[in-house]
């Protein structure tokens, strides 16, 4: 199996667009803002997120966030988001990393792979303590986080807050 974590590119095409449409609006706290846009609007989506990753044009509540695609054997199967710093709101819900796997590709271990790859990217950005949050009833995501070293700090308002020591 060939695993690739690709950073969002302005040249991303139909394969990424199609994957994002298959993911739906999002669930379990993960938001997919590409869902429902036309392919013609996709280049503007890519440009907006490319700029966000570089801190350009951010709203007051936003932080730079880099988007990645998990590609398995040439097929995009998931999306990951990495934030290098956190606001008070992201400390409660959201954290440094968010990820989602297309429904048809779930249960194959790709969430575990995605998070492991995103932790490598976080390490490159010198993020030593990584926060992830997920819904309390999202057992699959909790297992992915725990498998990757997540230690449950607390559960508040049905949200689990996990920290991963990324110094290893």
BAMARVEX-712210 format. One record per residue (C-alpha): residue number from 0; x, z, y. Coordinates in nm, 3 decimals, always signed. Each point is the difference from the previous one (the first is absolute). Layout:
BEGIN
<rec NUM; <X; Z; Y>> ...
REM end
This chain:
BEGIN
<rec 0; <+0.000; +0.000; +0.000>> <rec 1; <+0.137; -0.103; +0.340>> <rec 2; <-0.084; +0.255; +0.272>> <rec 3; <+0.035; -0.084; +0.367>> <rec 4; <-0.098; +0.200; +0.308>> <rec 5; <-0.026; -0.251; +0.285>> <rec 6; <-0.032; +0.097; +0.363>> <rec 7; <-0.282; -0.172; +0.187>> <rec 8; <+0.115; -0.335; +0.138>> <rec 9; <-0.155; -0.233; +0.254>> <rec 10; <+0.035; -0.269; -0.269>> <rec 11; <-0.218; +0.181; -0.256>> <rec 12; <-0.264; -0.233; -0.132>> <rec 13; <-0.307; -0.052; -0.213>> <rec 14; <+0.117; +0.217; -0.292>> <rec 15; <+0.028; +0.309; +0.223>> <rec 16; <-0.324; -0.085; +0.183>> <rec 17; <-0.187; -0.038; -0.331>> <rec 18; <+0.136; +0.332; -0.130>> <rec 19; <-0.115; +0.180; +0.316>> <rec 20; <-0.350; -0.148; -0.033>> <rec 21; <-0.021; +0.115; -0.364>> <rec 22; <+0.087; +0.355; +0.107>> <rec 23; <-0.318; +0.038; +0.205>> <rec 24; <-0.037; +0.215; +0.313>> <rec 25; <+0.189; +0.283; -0.158>> <rec 26; <-0.086; +0.315; -0.185>> <rec 27; <+0.121; +0.353; -0.049>> <rec 28; <+0.127; +0.015; +0.356>> <rec 29; <+0.198; -0.326; -0.018>> <rec 30; <-0.107; -0.248; +0.266>> <rec 31; <+0.036; -0.378; -0.038>> <rec 32; <-0.046; -0.151; +0.346>> <rec 33; <+0.057; -0.353; -0.137>> <rec 34; <-0.316; +0.009; -0.209>> <rec 35; <-0.260; -0.247; +0.120>> <rec 36; <+0.221; -0.192; +0.242>> <rec 37; <+0.027; -0.376; -0.041>> <rec 38; <+0.319; -0.167; -0.115>> <rec 39; <+0.027; -0.148; +0.350>> <rec 40; <+0.006; +0.357; +0.140>> <rec 41; <+0.261; +0.112; -0.252>> <rec 42; <+0.302; -0.110; +0.207>> <rec 43; <-0.121; +0.219; +0.290>> <rec 44; <-0.036; +0.291; -0.246>> <rec 45; <+0.358; -0.055; -0.118>> <rec 46; <+0.131; -0.021; +0.355>> <rec 47; <-0.184; +0.316; +0.108>> <rec 48; <+0.137; +0.197; -0.296>> <rec 49; <+0.348; -0.147; +0.047>> <rec 50; <-0.009; +0.128; +0.359>> <rec 51; <-0.131; +0.342; -0.107>> <rec 52; <+0.295; +0.035; -0.237>> <rec 53; <+0.231; -0.050; +0.299>> <rec 54; <-0.193; +0.236; +0.228>> <rec 55; <-0.136; -0.283; +0.216>> <rec 56; <-0.350; +0.025; +0.147>> <rec 57; <-0.085; +0.335; -0.157>> <rec 58; <-0.305; +0.195; +0.108>> <rec 59; <+0.063; +0.360; +0.106>> <rec 60; <-0.108; +0.128; -0.343>> <rec 61; <+0.216; -0.243; -0.203>> <rec 62; <+0.353; +0.030; -0.135>> <rec 63; <+0.222; -0.281; -0.128>> <rec 64; <-0.113; -0.095; -0.350>> <rec 65; <+0.167; -0.251; -0.230>> <rec 66; <-0.211; -0.183; -0.257>> <rec 67; <+0.126; -0.111; -0.339>> <rec 68; <-0.138; -0.204; -0.289>> <rec 69; <+0.065; +0.094; -0.362>> <rec 70; <+0.063; -0.322; -0.191>> <rec 71; <+0.016; +0.006; -0.380>> <rec 72; <+0.127; -0.314; -0.174>> <rec 73; <-0.070; -0.202; +0.314>> <rec 74; <-0.357; +0.129; +0.046>> <rec 75; <-0.094; +0.235; +0.287>> <rec 76; <-0.180; +0.303; -0.144>> <rec 77; <+0.007; +0.263; +0.274>> <rec 78; <+0.062; +0.105; +0.358>> <rec 79; <+0.206; +0.288; +0.131>> <rec 80; <+0.033; +0.150; +0.346>> <rec 81; <+0.295; +0.210; +0.118>> <rec 82; <+0.000; +0.202; +0.321>> <rec 83; <+0.332; +0.136; +0.124>> <rec 84; <-0.154; +0.283; +0.202>> <rec 85; <-0.327; +0.188; +0.006>> <rec 86; <-0.256; +0.105; +0.259>> <rec 87; <-0.199; +0.322; -0.036>> <rec 88; <-0.283; -0.207; -0.148>> <rec 89; <+0.230; -0.166; -0.257>> <rec 90; <+0.134; +0.342; -0.096>> <rec 91; <-0.354; +0.091; -0.106>> <rec 92; <-0.106; -0.332; -0.156>> <rec 93; <+0.206; -0.311; -0.062>> <rec 94; <+0.358; +0.119; -0.018>> <rec 95; <+0.305; -0.224; -0.011>> <rec 96; <-0.116; -0.227; -0.281>> <rec 97; <-0.325; -0.168; -0.097>> <rec 98; <-0.046; -0.250; -0.282>> <rec 99; <-0.264; -0.191; -0.187>> <rec 100; <-0.007; -0.214; -0.312>> <rec 101; <-0.250; -0.282; -0.051>> <rec 102; <-0.284; +0.118; -0.226>> <rec 103; <+0.079; -0.256; -0.274>> <rec 104; <+0.360; +0.126; -0.023>> <rec 105; <-0.066; +0.374; -0.017>> <rec 106; <+0.089; +0.204; -0.304>> <rec 107; <+0.321; -0.197; -0.061>> <rec 108; <+0.244; +0.243; +0.165>> <rec 109; <+0.031; -0.205; +0.320>> <rec 110; <-0.096; +0.292; +0.225>> <rec 111; <+0.291; +0.201; -0.142>> <rec 112; <+0.234; -0.296; +0.054>> <rec 113; <-0.132; -0.057; +0.353>> <rec 114; <+0.055; +0.360; +0.106>> <rec 115; <+0.349; +0.010; -0.155>> <rec 116; <+0.094; -0.315; +0.193>> <rec 117; <-0.149; +0.134; +0.325>> <rec 118; <+0.199; +0.321; -0.043>> <rec 119; <+0.318; -0.211; -0.016>> <rec 120; <-0.099; -0.160; +0.331>> <rec 121; <-0.073; +0.344; +0.148>> <rec 122; <+0.345; +0.114; -0.108>> <rec 123; <+0.157; -0.298; +0.181>> <rec 124; <-0.187; +0.116; +0.312>> <rec 125; <+0.141; +0.352; -0.052>> <rec 126; <-0.339; +0.158; -0.072>> <rec 127; <+0.101; +0.301; -0.210>> <rec 128; <-0.334; +0.180; -0.031>> <rec 129; <-0.280; -0.246; -0.073>> <rec 130; <-0.366; +0.094; +0.042>> <rec 131; <-0.276; -0.172; -0.196>> <rec 132; <-0.368; +0.085; +0.002>> <rec 133; <-0.280; -0.105; -0.231>> <rec 134; <-0.356; +0.097; -0.075>> <rec 135; <-0.032; +0.302; -0.226>> <rec 136; <-0.207; -0.200; -0.251>> <rec 137; <+0.244; -0.295; -0.013>> <rec 138; <+0.161; +0.108; -0.326>> <rec 139; <+0.193; -0.327; -0.046>> <rec 140; <+0.170; +0.029; +0.339>> <rec 141; <+0.075; +0.368; -0.054>> <rec 142; <+0.175; -0.087; -0.328>> <rec 143; <+0.199; -0.278; +0.171>> <rec 144; <+0.115; +0.238; +0.273>> <rec 145; <+0.084; +0.282; -0.243>> <rec 146; <+0.189; -0.240; -0.230>> <rec 147; <+0.213; -0.099; +0.299>> <rec 148; <+0.087; +0.362; +0.078>> <rec 149; <-0.292; +0.102; +0.221>> <rec 150; <-0.058; +0.373; +0.041>> <rec 151; <-0.351; +0.100; +0.103>> <rec 152; <+0.013; +0.204; +0.320>> <rec 153; <-0.372; +0.054; +0.045>> <rec 154; <-0.348; -0.149; -0.015>> <rec 155; <-0.200; -0.003; +0.322>> <rec 156; <-0.340; -0.161; +0.040>> <rec 157; <+0.036; -0.184; -0.334>> <rec 158; <+0.341; -0.144; +0.099>> <rec 159; <+0.309; +0.081; -0.205>> <rec 160; <+0.325; +0.024; +0.195>> <rec 161; <+0.313; -0.070; -0.202>> <rec 162; <+0.365; +0.016; +0.105>> <rec 163; <+0.280; -0.186; -0.174>> <rec 164; <+0.363; +0.104; +0.046>> <rec 165; <+0.156; -0.343; +0.053>> <rec 166; <+0.361; +0.121; +0.009>> <rec 167; <+0.052; -0.067; -0.372>> 
REM end
